[in-house]
Amino acid sequence: MQRPLLLALLVVSASLAGCFSDENEDAASSPSEKDDGFRPYTVIAPIDTGINPYHDHFQTDEILPDWFIEAMQTTIICNLTQEGTYQERVDADRETCWNIITASDIVYFPGTRIFAQSPDGGTPTMILDDPEDGHGTAVTGAVLDADPDAIIFFVEGFSENAVTTAGTHPMVDVITTSFGAPGSVPVPGIEDATKIAVVDNHKIHTGAADNSPSPAVQDATAGPPWSIGVSGYAEGDDDQKETMSGSYPDMASDWTQVLPNHQDIDGYHETSGTSFATPRTAGLLGHIMTNLRAEFNDSESGGRDGFLVDGDVQISNSDIRNALNLSGWYPSSSTWDPTGGTTPISPVLPCTQVGWGVLNWSNVEPIIEHLNGSTTLPSRSSDVNTCMAANQAAREAYWGAYPAEYE
């Protein structure tokens, strides 16, 4: 049973799917409540190590309405200390925030758009990123770089329970996971929980392929056919496939990004991996959904009656995924830099390298226009369709039959 809402009045090991980092410290509400002018929104749920909500990257002047905080099933509000070093702020808030959080609590941090839960418990300071880690803070930073207006429901953990916590929350639209077995070895993982999120609850799941050239088909995070498997490419560099990135995924997204540190207030570091390409993909999809909800007068979130956009027009998970697939494209290998750690995009079956193609900001407006009906994305070539049909068939065969209406 959830505890009553508490107000903190003072200013208060699974293997990662992959990152290579040089971190240098430098319940629905009533319609009348929703008529308060609050903007259209999307809720994205990173599931990872923990988060640093003190970082400037996550701060906002936006005030979330009370009905929204209640709909997120909030049990604790932590008003975080705004002065001092990172550690001084954490220590100042221990008695009024960090030390009172239990595994059943959903915590909201005013001054951010972050809600968070640690359903498995047992970490040194629940929700807060551990000193030796930082993966979850960077992952969430990647989401917000792609969708700065997203509402975050951060779930700490690597378990099926953590994924199910995010995947069954009624307000969540997209869940994103950046962890799994090294080398994409064919072992069970979180596939049952992600299936519940997508098939039963009509959400979107982006899952990281491995940081190796291993095929993504058998990867428990990126491989199930209900998941959008993401590998990496060198966006803004030579635009080729990152060699140490999973093969034959659904899409490839930006491999190297500059993301927030987890043990300070304003520092950043450059880091690479499918771990960050994947939440960037989630953020771009969230941005697309928010725009469509604004256009079609949809003031809610979640997969309601099978639809992620449920206003003047209804748009489903499969509609969005189909538009994503149509929007993919293959960079020319002419830009390949032999010293860049990448593999040139092959002119023959590039789908075996980067799936339907690469995803960046250039895809976003065409996807929105395809889904709002103002233009139509062209069909992919027969070679690409045949290649990705084989990908789908292999995933269905490996992971079990998948209902056709969700393909």
N, C-alpha and C positions, 0 to 999 in steps of 0.2 A: 504494500500500500504506500502511495506517495505521501510524504509529509506535507503539511500546510506550507504555503509560500513563506519563506523567510527573507527578511530584508537585512542585508549586511550594511549597516548604516555608516560605518567608517569609510573614509576614502580608501577605500579598501585596495618469449623471444622467438618471434617468427623471423624469417629471413626477408629482408626488403627486396621487392622486385627489382629495385636498383637505383642507386645514385652514386655518382663520383663527385666528391665535393672538396673544395678548398675553402673551408669557412674560416675567415679571418675576422677577428672581432673588430673592426672599424666601427483536436478537437475543434471542430469548426465553430465559428462564431455566428451570431444571428446577422441577417442582412442589414439591419439598422446599424449595428456596430461597424460594419464594413463600409458604410456610406460616409465615413469620416474623411474622405479624400486621400487616404493612404494609397500610394502608387502601386501599380502592378509589380510583382516580385517573383523570384524563383528561389527555392530553398535547395542548397547543395550540401551534401553530407560527405566530407572526407572522413575516412576511417583509417586511423594511423596512430603514431606513437604518443602524441600529446600536442599541445599548442601553447604558444606564448601570447596571451591576449594583451600584454602590456605594450607590444611593439607598435610603433607609429604606423606601420603598414595597415593595421587593422582598425585604426581609430576613425571615427565619423562624428559629425555633428547631427546626424539624423536621429530623431527620437522615434522609436518604434511604438505604435499604439498599444494600449493595455490589452485590447482584445487579441492582438497578435501574440503578445507575450504569454497570455493565457492559452491560446491555441497551440503554442509550442510545448505545452504541458510543463511549463517552468515551475520548479519547486524552490529554487534559491535565486536571489538576485544579489550579485556581488559587485558593489561599487568599488572599483579598484583605485588604489593610491596613485596619484598622478605626479608625485614629486620623488626625487631621489634616483639612485641607480636601480637597475633591474632587481638586484638582490635585496636592496633596502625596501623596495616596493613589495616584493614577495613576502619578506619577513613581517612587514607592517600589516599585511592582510591575512596572515595565517589564522589568527583567532577568529576573525569575522568572516572568513571565506574558506581558505584551503583546508583547514582542519575539520570543518563541519560537513564536508561533502561526502556523501555515501554513493554506493553504486547505483542506487535507484533515482538519484537526483538529476534533474536537468537544470543546468545553471545558465543564467543570462548575465552578460557583462555589459551594462550600459556604457555608452560611448563607443561601442563596437556594434557590429551586426552578428556577433557570435553567441550561439547557444552551444552547450557542450555537455556530454555525459561520458562517464567511464563505467560502463555496465559490468565489466569483469572485475573491477576493483583491484586491489593488491599492489598498486604502483606507489612509489614513495610519496608523491603528491598527486592525487588523482586529477586528471585533465591537463595539468601543467606539464610541458615537455621536460623530460629528464635532462640533467646537466650533460650527460654523455651522448645525447641523441640529437634531436632537432629536426628530424625527418618530417614530422607532422606539421611543424610551423612552416617549413618551406613548401610542403604540398599545398597547404591552405593559401599561402601567398601566391602560388601559381594559379589557383582557382580565381582569386580576386584580381589578379592581373588581367585575366581574360574576361571577367565579369565583375567589375568593381562594385556593382549594386547588389550582388547576390547576398542573400541571408545564409549564414553558415550554421549548420547543425553538425558540430564536430563530435565524432565518437572515437574515444580512445580504445585501442585494442586491435588484435589481429585474428580474433576468433570468429566462428560462425555466429556466436551470440552477439558480438559487436556489429557484424554486418546485418544481422536480423533486426537489431535495435534501430539502425538507420533505415533499413529497407521496409519496415512496417510502420514507421512514423507517418501519420496521415498527411503531414505538411510537406514532406520531403519529395522532391522531384527527381533528383539525380544523386546516386551514390557513386563514389569513386574510391578505388582501392589500388594501392601501389606496393603490394607485398605478395610473396608467394615462394614456391620452392625454387632454389637456385638451379639454373640450367633447364627450367621448365620440365623437370623430371615428372613422369606420368604418375603422380600420386594424388589422392583426394585432397581437397582444400576447402575453399569457401563456396563451392559451386551450388550446394543446396540452398544456402542463404541468399546468394545472388539470384537464383531462380525464383525464390519467394518474392524478392523485391520486384523483379521484372514481370514475371508471368502472372503471379497472383496479385501484385499491387500496382502493376502498370507503370513502374518507374523506369528510368534509364540507368544502366550500370556501365561505367567506363573502367576497364581493368588493364593494368600494366602488363605488357609482355616482358620477357626476361631481358636483362642486360647481357645477352649473348646472342649469337645468330640463330639460336634454336628456334624451330618452328613454334608458333603460338598455339597451334591447334589443340595440343594435349595439355596446355597450361591451365591450371584450375582457376586462375584469375582472369586471363585474357581469352581462353579457348572456348568456353561454353557458348553455344550459338545465341543465347539470349544476351550475352555480354558484348560490348564494343571493345575489342582488343586493340591496344594502342602501342605502337613502337615509336622510334624516334628518327627524325631527320634533322639535318643541320640548317635550320631556317636562318636566313640572314648571313650565312657563311657561304658554303658552296652548294647548299640546298640538295645534298645527296643523302642517301640512307646512311645512318650511323651504323658502322660495322658491328659494334657491340650492342646490338639492339635486335629484339625478336623479329623473326621473319614470318611472312604470310599472315599478318594480322588483319584487322579491318581497316585501320588508318594509321598514318604516321603524323606526329605533331612535334612541336619544338623541343629539342633534346637538351639544349643548354640555356639556362635562364639565370637572372640575378634575383635572388630571393632573400627574404628576411632571416636574420639570425634568431636563435632561440634563447640566448642568454644576455641580451641587451635590449635597448629600447629603440635604437635607430640604425643599427648596422645591417649590412647586406653582404652576401657572398655569391660568387658564381658557382653553379652546381649543374650537374648533367645526369641524365638518365631517363628511362621510361617512367620513373617515379614522378617526374615533373611534366613530361609530355602528356601523361594521362589526366591529371587534374586540370591542365590547360584545356584539354579537349572537353572536360566536364564544364568548365567555365564558359567556353564558347557556345556550347549547347544551351547552357543556362541563359546566356545573353540572347540567344535566338528565341527561346521560350518567353522571356520577359517582353520582348518586342511584339511577339504575336499576341500575348495576353493583353497588352496595351491596345493593340489594334482591334481586337475582337471583344473588348469589354469583359475580360475574365479577371475577376478580382481575388481569385483563390489560388491554391496550389495543390500539388499531389495528383496522383492518377485517379481522378474521380470518374467512376463508371467506365473506366478504360481509356479516358482521355486526359492528356496532360494540358491541353488547351480546351476549355469547355465554356465558351462564351457564345458569341454570335456564330462562330464556326467551331467545330470540334476537330482536334488534331491529336492523333494517338502516338504512342511510342514508335510503332512501325512506320507511321507517316514521316516522322522526324528522321528515323534511321534510313529510310529509303532516300530522302532528300540529301542526307549526309553522303550516302554512297554515290549518288548522282553527281555531287559537287566535287568529288575527289579528282585529282589531276596528278600527272607525273612530270616532275622537273626534267629538263634536258640534262643529259650527262655531260654536255659541253662545259659546264661550270665546275666539273669535278676538280678538286685540289688533291693531288696524290699524297700530300703531307698532312691532310686534315683529319685522318682517322676515319674516313668515310669510304663507302663503296659506291661506285657510280651506278645510277639508275639504269638498269638494263633496258635496251629497246625491245627485247624479247621477254615477254611475261614479267613485266615489272610488278605485277600483282603478287608474285611470290616473295617480293622484297617488302613492299609497303601496302599490300592489300588494294583497296579501292583507290588509294592515292594519298596525297598529303592534305593536311588541314591547317589553314591559317586564317587571318582576317579576310583574305580575299574570297574565301568560301562563304562568309557569313551572310552578306546581302543577297547573293543568289539563292541561298537556302531559304531565307525569309520570303523572298519574292516567289519562290516555287510553292511554298506552303500557304502563302496568302492568295495565290492564284493570279498574281499580276503578270508573272512570266512562268515559263516551264523550262526546267533544266533539260538539256538534251539527253537522250539515252546514251549509255556507255557502249563502246564497241563490242562486237560479238566476242572478240578474244578476251576482253576483260570480264564480260558477263559469264563466259564459259569457265574462266579461271576461278572466279569467285563463287560460282555455283558448285564447283568441285570443292572449294574451301568449306562452303556451307554443308555439303554432303559429308565431308570428312568429320566435321564437328558434330553433326547430328549422329553419325555412326559411333563416334567415340563417346559422346556424352549422353546418348539416348535420344529417342525421337523427340522432336520439338514441334509444337503445334504450328501449322503453316501460317495461321493468322498473325503470329508474332514474328515471322521472319523479316 
